């Protein structure tokens, strides 16, 4: 064999890895560019933001952020945070036992139960908003944060059950059998063996529920007005008959994105581990 052949193969593999790396960075930059442009626009004056030719050189200012805080963003942030956190906790509290029963301790007709869960996502929310609105109105729960918490829980629970079940199925059966042989009760099996092993999957599920709840707009728009309005409802307030306030809207959108971005950044390791569970045997 020619001695140059292994070297040529190494160079070819190196070039292949470099090409994949460059492609991944390029795709990441393409997806990240709108977020970067939004953040840059938030530091512009309206005259610099609303131009046909993009202004790449400008004097940064915090005037738009001051205007957003002066317009009363606090209650909207608090409502979004409360609805998101409590609905996510409820989803996990209900989803973990359901996923356990549908995977480790399979119940009768578990396939029918799984189909029932996912079938609730097949109906567009716009087709259900009228009966939901009438029911909420009749019980006097319009413009109530508790209504959003219940609806967000129902919205995210089917996805959470399916995700958690897939993570539970990746746990080796031998580990659970060894715990039972050692005398572990069902509660100990869940809390001391199962949950620590699927913690990355639970974190990934929780983060997805947080993103869906934080960004939900349709229900919040139709079922709230003042007391329970959330951040997406607050953002449409910048659409006026006079036109859009681009820089101020970008500042408000930047503030709205920060909590989810920070949550994703903090949980990124758990998220990657959770979404890749079972990918490598």
Secondary structure by P-SEA (a helix, b strand, c coil): cccaaaaaaaaaaaaaaaaaaaaaaaaaaaaaaaaaaaaaaaacccccccccccccbbbbbaaaaaaaaaacaaaaaaaaaaaaaaaaaaaaaaaaaaaaaaccccccaaaaaaaaaaaaaccccccaaaaaaaaaaaacccccaaaaaaaaaaacaaaaaaaaaaaaaaccaaaaaaaaaacccaaaaaaccccccaaaaaaaaaaaaaaaaaaccaaaaaccccccccaaaaaaccccccccaaaaaaaaaaaaaaaaaaaaaaaaaaaaaaaaccccc
